[in-house]
Amino acid sequence: MVKLVCAIVGRKGSAFVVNIDPNQSMGDLKEAIKVERMYQFPANELQLFPAKTVDGKWLASSTEDVIQLKKGEMTTYVVEITKEGLELQGEDPVSDLLEGMETPKGRQIHVLVVVPEQATAFGNERKRKRADKDALDAWMKAIKNEQVTVLPLTCEDLKEYLQRPLRIKIPILEQFDQMFDQLNTSGKCTNLFYDLFEPEPRKRVGNETLAIVGNIVNYRRLESISEATYHCIWDNLIARLLESVVKGHYCRNTNGSTSTDLYQPDLCFYYGNNDVCVFRGEEEAYGSLEVPIKELHEQLTWRYDAAPYIFGYAAVGPLVCLVALRKNEMMERDAKVEIIETYDLDDLSSRLSLFLALLNLSTLFRPVVNRIQPLNTPYYGTIEQGTGVQISFAEDCVLKTYPSDMPSDSIIQNLKDLHGRMKERSVPNVVQLMTGNMKRRHVTLYPVGRLAAPENVHQLLTALRDILKALVALHAINIMHRDLRWENVLKYQGEDDKWFLIDFDDGALSPAAKVEHLKAESHAPEILSCSFHTVKVDIWSVGYLIQTSNIVNLPSNLETIKAKCLQESPKKRPTAVSLLKAIETLLGAA
């Protein structure tokens, strides 16, 4: 994923960030901008232009062009670079915009957006129609837009932060105000009430506000209820509340992990379009809070980069404990838990305290997530490949499940054989097989890697070195991967530039007979056309990796290596050993 800073031409204060995969199209970027800005017109009516200087650099925020742009004005240069002939086309890949440019970063503008003229008139009309609603839901907008520049670091700082009165108070319906008065017989809720709500009740509030406050007021203590019933209570008071006040969504684990021995939290909350689970929950209907608290950190593998913490809650019946999860400095990948506060949903004062704490906590999600490099795969999520294979991501491993129309028995047996040989010979930089279950048609593999293609020549050389170290060891025992593409090369978690190979589904012993299901454009020609092929198909793929690296202006020596690898005759291609020496020489000279 890449973060592009966009600015709407002719609109004051219009810079905003969009996360997009470089392999997606400009049409996809338009759709993302439409969602981010909540436009009501078709996305294809947006016009996008590259925000580049005459000498081919990104427009810097400090330039007069950008300063005037943020004021809603257009300099002569901005007018010049947003002429119709320079428009980015919807079918073009985003990578075209990035080609030859430095990696986008802060204090830059990368894309200029021109909104159709009628949108201004429509927008003004919508603003008038929404004026009352905006006033009623202004408190939610204030929470969503709050900019936190300094994170509270200690547990005490966090506790104090979560107790802050809201800057813009929540409007409260007369009916609910009267109910609070009736419930607040001791008066201990009065201060909390004014930290949250407007002092004067209203005759009308927004629908979302009505639902949120209604969940707080209408909560009733229940006796002898099931965990499923508590799920509804926890979701209403925690997960759905967060969905209302921040851009994000939650996913509840449907106990699928019990049949596969994979750990997944009971609940994950993802901020924005990010794949990071910034807030997780572990729950029990009955018992001790110590059990779900322990699960929160003991099952967690720390992979959150420079973030000081992520958040979680442990719930047992009406008791809810908010925690901060941090890296355990004593153990490289382990986490530790710090209890912020425990709340009792059966008590009105405690329930209001949790409500306030969650609203304040939600404002920390964005700055925390911004410090975490995304995996480009969903934490604890499932993706389905074009072949129908499902890949489920757990804490430190992935579960790969094959559809019924695939020969899963032979695939799994082949994986067991290949990985057994690799383990016996300690092949480096390859994914490892944990289990294979033919009855359930799945395999479990580890570790979980990061999908991130090399961004510069040095990273490309480093990736090629790690790939070739694996190939040298594989080819020494006559194993060939046969499907080397960047989709099957991942970065290790917690490593700056260390890569490994995944997906040995098409792996085989050399020599092997031709196959028909692989694509000709991304595989050595002899795989599909000759009666047999050898480990030299992987050498061709090394050339293909260089060719598809999206790095422009490759050094001439790398171009030479690429050409040697892509030779049609397998016998003329170099060996993995000679390639590794060549790449290590280039790295040493870099």
N, C-alpha and C positions, 0 to 999 in steps of 0.2 A: 504494500500500500504506500501511496505517496500523499503528503498533505499539500494541497494547492490553496494558496490564498487568492481569493477572487474579489473583485471590486466591481460594483455596478456603476457604469458610466452615467453621470448626471444625477446621482443620488448622494446626498450628504451622509457621511459616516457609514458607508456601505460595505466595508471590507469584512469578509467572513471566510472560514476555512471549510474545505470539503476534502474528505478522505476518498481516494479513488485508486483502483488497481491500474497500473500503467498498461496492462493488457486489455483493459476495457476501452470502449470507444468514446468519442466526443459526445455522441448521443447519450451514452450512459452518464457522462459528466453533466449534461444538461438536465437529465432526470434527477440526479443527485442535488443539483442547484435548486430545481423546482421544489423538491422535498424540503431542503434546508430553509428556503425562503417562504415556503407555504404558498406558492403561486397557484392561481386557479386556472391559468390558461395552459395550453399544450406546451410541453417542454421544447418541442422543435421550433417554437416561435422565438426562443432565446437565440441571440447571436453571441458567439464567443470569439475572442481575439487574443493572440499571445501578447503578454505584457513584457516585451523585450526592448532593450535599448538598441541604438544604431549599431553598436559594436557587439551585439549578441549576448547581452547579459540581462538578468531579470531586473525589472524596475525596482529600485531601492526605495524604501519608505521615506528616506530622508530627502529624496529629490523633490524639486518644486512640482513636477508633474503629479506625483502621488499626493503631496500635500494639498494641491488644488483639487485633485480627484476626490479626496475625502471630504472636501467642503462642498462637493456637488458641482464643481466647475471643471471645465475641460481646457487644457492648454493646447496650443497649436500641435504639439507632438502627439498628444492623446487623440486629437481629431484625425491626425495623419495615419496613426496605426490602427484605427478602427474603421477604415474605409472598407467598403463591401468586398473588394477583391482579396482582402487579407483574412477574411473570416475562416475560422477552423470548421471543417466539414464534419457532419455527424458520423460519417462512416470511418473517419480517420481514427487510428488508435491514439490513446493519450500519450503513448511512448514517442510518437512523432513530435509532440510538443517538447518533450524532455530531451530529445536527441541532441547531443553536443553541448548540453547545458550543464551547469553545476547542479548538484542535488538541491531541490527547493528547500529553503529554510525560512526562519522568521525574519521579520523586518524587510520583506519583499512582497511584491504583487506578481502573480504568475499568470492570471487570466483576467481579461477585461470582459464584462458581461453587459450587453446592451439589451434592455427590456423593451418589448413592443410598446409603441406610444399609447395605445388604448389602455394598457395596463395601468398607466398613471391615473386616467380618469376613473377606471373601474376601481382602482385602489382607493381613491378618495371617497368614492361612493360607499365602498365596503367599510372604510374607516368610520364614516358617519353612522352606518348601520350598526357597527360593532361598538360604538362609544360606550353605551351602557354596559355591555358585556365586559369590555376591557376594564371598566372601573370596578365591576364586581369581582373579576378574577385577577386584579392587579397584583395581589399577593403572590399568586403562582408565578406570574411573569417575573416578579422581582427575585424569587428564589431561582428560577431557571437562568436568569441573566446575571446573577451575582458573580463577580470576578474575585476570586480568592488568590491573592498574590503571595502570601506567606502561609504555609501550612502549619497548624499547631503540631508540635512534635512530640511532647511528652504525653503520657496518659492523663495527667492532671490538666494539661493544656487542652486536650481533646474534650475532657469532661466539662471544662469551663466553656469551651466553644459551643458544645451541644446545648448548653443552658441559655444561650443568648436570646433575648427577646426578638421577635420578628421585626424587621425594619418597617415593613408594610403589613398591617394587621389584617386578619381574616374577617370578612363581614359575617355576621351571625344572624340567623333568622330569629324572629321574635319567639317562635315556638321553642327553639332550642335554648334560647337565652333563659326562658322561664324554666325549662327542664334542668338546666345547670343550677339555677337558684334553688330548686327543690332538692337536688342531689348534694349541693354544697352546704350541708347543714352546719358543719363545723367551721366553715370559713377558710379551711386550709388550702382550698383551690383558688382563692381569689387572685393572688398575685400571679399564679400560672395562667389564669384566665386572661388577665390583661397583658401578659407577655405574648399571647396568641391572638386574641380577638379584639375587634373594635369595641370601644366602650359603649356605643349605642347600637341596639339591635336594628335590623332592617326588615322591611316587609317582603323584600325579594332578594334572593342571591342567585348566583350562577348554578347551573345543574351540577357541575363537578364539585363545587364547594358544598352544595347541599348533600351530595353523596358522601364526601369525605368526612364532614362534620357529623353527619348522621351515623356513620360507623362508630364514631367516638361516643356519641351521646346514647345511642340505642343499644350499646353493648350490654349484655346481661350475663351474670354469672350462671354457669351451667354445671350440672352435676352428672357424673358418670357418662361422659360423652367419648366418642371414638376419636382416633387420630385424624380420620377423614373430616370430621366436623371441625376439629381444630385447624385443619388446613385452610378451611374457608375463613376462619377468624384471623389466622396469621396472615393470609393473603390480603384480606381487606384492610387490616390495620398496618401492614408493613409493605408488602410487595406492590399492591395496587396503589397505595399512597405514593410510593416512590415513582411509579409509572406516571402519575398525574403531575408531579412537580419537576421531574427532570426528563430529558430525552433519553429514553432507555426502555428496556423490556426485561421481563423475568421469565425463567423457565423452571418448571418444577420437575424433578426427577420422578419418573413413574415407576421406580423400583426395578427398571430393566437391568440394573447392575447386579441384582441379587443372583441372577442366573448365570452371570459371566464372571463374577468375582472382581469386577472393576469398580473402583471407588468413584462415586460422583456425589457432590453435596445434594442435600434434599432440595435446595433452592439456589439458583444463581441469578444475580441481577447484572445485566450488561449495560454499560453507559453508552448512549448514542448508537452509532453503527459499529462500535468497536467490538472485538471478540474477547475482551478481557472481562472475566468475572470479578468485578470490583467489590461486590457485596454478596456473601453467601450465607446460607442458613442450614443448621442441623436441628432436627426437631424430634421430640418424643411426646406421646400423649401423657405418660406417667413416668415417675422415677426421679432420679437426681439430675440436676443441671450439669453436674460434673461430666456426665456421659457425653452429651452433645458438644460441650465445650472441648472435651478431649478430642472428639472426632474432627472438630474444626481445624486443629493445628497438627495433630499427629498424622493425618492422612494427606497433609498439604505439602507439595514440593514447591519450594520458593523459586519463582522464575519471573520476578516483577522488577528487575533492573534497579533503577534509581529511586523507585517509590519507597517512602519510609514505611508504608503499611498499606494493607487493604483492609476491608471491614467485613464483619460477620455478625451473626446473631445465633444464639442457642436458645431454644424454646422447649419448655416442658410444661404442657398444659397452659395455664395463664401466666406463667413466669417467662419473661423474655430478658435475655442478657446480651447487651451490645458489647462487642469486643473489637480490638485492633489486632490484626495479625501481622507480625513482623518477621524479618529474617532472623533466624537463630545464628548469631555470630560464632557460636561454638561449633556448629555443623554447617557445612557448605550449602546444602540444598534444603535444610530443614527450616521449619517455621516455629515461632513461639506465639503464645496468646497473652494479651493484656486485657483484663476485664475493665471496661469503662464504667458501666452501671447496669444494675439489674432492676427490672420493672415488674409490677404485678398488674395484669390487665383487669383483675377483679376490683382494683382500687381506682377510683376516678382520678385522684391526684397523680398517681403513678402512671395512669393511662395518658393523661395530658402531658406528663413529663416525657414519655416515650414519643408522643406525637411531635412535640417541640424538638426533641433530640433528632428524630428522623428527618425532619425538615431541614435542620441545620447540617446534619450529616450529608444530606444529598448535595449540598453546595461544594463539598470536598471531592465529589466523584470526578469532576472534570480535571482539576489540577493533578489528582493522583494518577488517573488514566493517561494523561499527557506525558507522564514520566515513564510509562511502560511501553516498550517496543512491542507492537502487536505480533502475534504468531502467524497471522493471515490464515489461521484455522480456528474454529470456535472452541474455546475452552469448554470441555464437557459436552460439546455439541456433536452432531452427526451430519456428515455430508455423503451424498450419493454420486458415484462416478457414472460416466456415460454407459459403462458396461453393466450397471445395476449393482455393483459392489458398494456396500455401505461401510463407511469408516467412522467409528465412534471414538471420540477423544476422552480419555479418562485422565487421572492425575499425572501419571508418569508413563503411560503406555497407550496404545491404540488397539481397538478391536476391529478386525477386518472380517466382514460377513459376506459370503458369496451367495448370489441368488440361485434359485433352484434350477435355472436353465444353464448353469455353468458346471463343468466337471469338477466340483469342489474336492472330491476325494483325491483325485490325481494331483490337483494343484497343491493341496495340503501335504500330501505324501512327498511330493517333489520338494516343497519348502523344508520339510523336516530333514530330508536327505541332504540338501544343499547347506542348510544352516548347521547341521551336525558336522559336516566337513569343515565349514568355516570356523566353527567354534574349536574344533580339534586342532586347527592350524593357526588359531588366534589371528584371523584376518582382521586388520584394522579398518576403521571408518565405514562400517556397515551396520545396518539395523540388525537387531538380534531378535530371534524367535523365542518367546516365552512358553507358549502353549499352542497346540493345534487340536481342534475338536471336530472330527469328521461328522459326528452325529448332529452337532449344532451348526456345522458348515462355517466355522470361523477359526481365525488364528489371532493370537495376542502378540504384539510386537512392541519393542521399546528400543531407544527412548522416544519421547515426543520431540520432534525437531521444529525448526522455524523455516517456513517457506520464504526464502529471500534470495533472489538472484544477485550475483556480484554487481556492484555499483561502479567499480573502476577497474583498471588494469591490475593493480596489486591484489585486489580481492579475487579477480578472475584467476590469476596465477596461483594464489593460495588454494582456491577451490580445486583447480586442476591438479595441484600437488597432492591434495588429500584423496581425490578420486583415483589418481594414478597409483598412490600407495596401496589402495584397496585392490586395484586391478593387477598390480604386480603379484600380490599374494594370491588373488583369485586365479589368475592364469597359471600360476605355478602348480595349482592342483586341478587344472583343466576346467575351471568353472568360468562360464561367461554370463554376464548380466543380461545382455541382448536388448535392453530397453533404457539406455542411458539418455535421459532428457532432463532439463532443469527441474521439471516437476518431480523427478525422482532423486534430486540432490537437495538435502536439507542442511541447515546450520544447526550445530549443537546448541542447546539452551545454555546460557551463561558463558558462552565462549565468543570472543570477538570475531575471529575468522577461523572457524574449524568446521569442516563439512563431512557429511557421511552419505552413503548410498542407501536408498530404500527400494522396496517393491521388486523382489526377486521372483515374482509370479511367473515371468517368462524366462527365468534363469535356466541354464541347462549345462550338462557336461559337454565338452568339446572333444570330437566333432559332433554335430547334430544335424538332423535332416531339416529341410526347409520348412518354414511355417507360412500360413496364409493370412493370419488375422492381424499382423502388424502392418503399419502404414509405410508405404514405400518412401515417402518424402522425408521421414524421420528415422529411417533404419538403413543399414548397409544393403546394397543391392543384392548381394548373394543370399541374404536371408530368405528372400522371396523367389529368387530366380534360379538358384543352383540346387543341385541334389543334396549338398551338405555345406556346412559352413563351420568356421572355427572361431577361436578367441579374437581373431582379427576384426570381427564385427564390432567389438567394443572399441577398438582403435578408431574405426570409422566414426563411431559415436563421439569420441573425444573431439574430433574435428567438427562434428555437428554441434557440440556444446559451445565451442569457440565461435562458430558461425552464428549461433542463435543467442549470443550473450547480450545483445542490445548495447554493446559498448562500441562506440564509433572510434575511428582512427586508431585501430590496433597497431602496435609496433610491428615492423616488418618481419621480425623473427617469429612472432606469433602467427602472422599470416602464412609464413613458410611452413610452420608446424601444422597449421590447419590444412594447407594444401596437401601435405604428405599424408595426413590421416585420411583425407577424403578421396584418395586415389581409388579408382574402380577396381584395380587388381589387388586382392588381399595380400599377395606376396610382396608387393612393393611398399606396403604400409610399414611403419616402424613398429617396434615392440613397446610394451608398457614400460619395460626397464629403461630403454633408451629415451623414451619420452619423459619419464620421471627425472632422469639426469638433466635433460635439456631445460625442463621447467624449473628445477632447483637452481640451475645456473642462472637463469633469468631472474629468479627471486633474489639470489645473492648479489646480483648486479644492480638490483633496483634500489 
